[in-house]
Amino acid sequence: MSTLVIFAVGQEAAADTYLAWCNANNPDKTEGAQWYPPDTVDAHGQRVVGYLGPSGFIWNDEPFPEPEGGAEARGVGVLSPTVDWPNEI
């Protein structure tokens, strides 16, 4: 599984900020390309966003390096190799 970034309940604004940064730095420049579905939550109601970095994304068969400013954009988000998804996913 790819690395994801988890934002605790109450940190929705931080998740939105990181998702906007990911969309701005997404190497897929196809019109309408979106980095990760917005409002994705785990079984605990925490926001989940895909990690735009080497253990989270492959581009042209190579690990994609985290663009400059990634750590700052993630802010309070926690990198995680696993997510406790709700049963309906």
Residue pairs with C-beta under 8 A, 6 or more apart in sequence:
1 81
1 82
1 83
2 50
2 51
2 55
2 56
2 57
3 51
3 53
3 55
3 56
3 79
3 80
3 81
4 48
4 49
4 50
4 51
4 56
4 79
4 80
4 81
4 83
5 15
5 18
5 48
5 49
5 50
5 51
5 74
5 77
5 78
5 79
5 80
6 42
6 46
6 47
6 48
6 77
6 78
6 80
6 83
7 14
7 15
7 18
7 46
7 47
7 48
7 49
7 76
7 77
7 78
8 46
8 76
9 44
9 45
9 46
11 47
11 76
11 77
12 47
14 75
14 76
14 77
15 47
15 49
15 77
16 38
17 73
17 75
18 49
18 73
18 74
18 75
18 77
19 35
19 36
19 38
19 49
21 52
21 69
21 70
21 73
22 35
22 36
22 49
22 50
22 52
22 73
23 34
23 35
25 52
25 67
25 70
26 33
26 34
26 35
26 52
27 59
27 64
35 49
35 50
35 52
36 49
36 50
39 47
40 47
40 48
40 49
41 47
41 48
41 86
42 48
42 83
42 84
42 85
42 86
43 84
43 85
43 86
43 87
44 84
48 83
49 77
50 56
50 57
51 57
51 66
51 79
52 64
52 66
52 67
52 70
53 64
53 65
53 66
53 70
54 63
54 64
54 65
54 66
55 63
55 81
56 64
57 63
57 64
58 64
